[in-house]
Amino acid sequence: MATDAEQYATIKTQTLARLVEITAQHKPTYTIDGQTVKWADYQRALEAKVEWCNKMLAGEDPYEIVTQGYT
């Protein structure tokens, strides 16, 4: 079974591929499941999904906090 990080990466890859498709053939509106969506709104939603994936992937990386105390 894929890890969460692998699934986030897959979602990001698929979303970026969709962004490539829609920006290659600019259209003013889209119809999705019978609902009309403005092209710019759809693009913004995809871009937000990529940002979400980036945040989720950043949270999956191990990290170390270095502190220093003074006496």
N, C-alpha and C positions, 0 to 999 in steps of 0.2 A: 504494500500500500504506500502511496506517495506521502511524503511528509507535508506539513503545512507549507513550508518554504517552497517546496516543489510545486505545490498547487498554486500558490501566489504567483510564482514565476510563470506558470502555464497561463494563468488568467492574464497576466501582463503581456505576455507574448501574443496571445490571441487578440487582445484589445489593441495593441500596437498594429497588428496586421490589419485589423478593421479600419483603424485610422488611416493607414496607408491607402486602403481601397477607397475610402470616401473622399480623401483629399486629392486623389488622382482624377476622380470624376466628380467635380463639384456639382452638387444639386441643391436647389433652394429648400426643398422639403423632402421628408421621407414618410412613408406610411409603414408603421410597425404594428402588427396585430390589429389592423383596422383603425389605428389611431395615427393622426398626422402629427409629425414632429418636425420642427424647423431644423434645417441642416446645422446651423450654428449651435442650437441647443443640444443636438445629438452629439456633435463634436465635443462640446464642453463636458457632457456626461462621460464620454469615453476618456477624455483627458483626466477627469476627476477619478475615474476608476484606475488609471495608470498611477496617479499620485497615491491613491489608497494602497495599491499593491506595493509601491515603493516604501510607504510607511510600515506596512506589515512585514515586508522583507527586512527592513532595517531593524525591526524588533526581534527578528529571528537570529540575527548575528550575535555571537557571544561578545561580551565586552568586559573591560576591566576598568575599575575606577582607582586612580592613584591619588592618595592623599598624603599630606605631610603635616605632622604636628610640631608645634613649637613649645619649648618649655622655658 
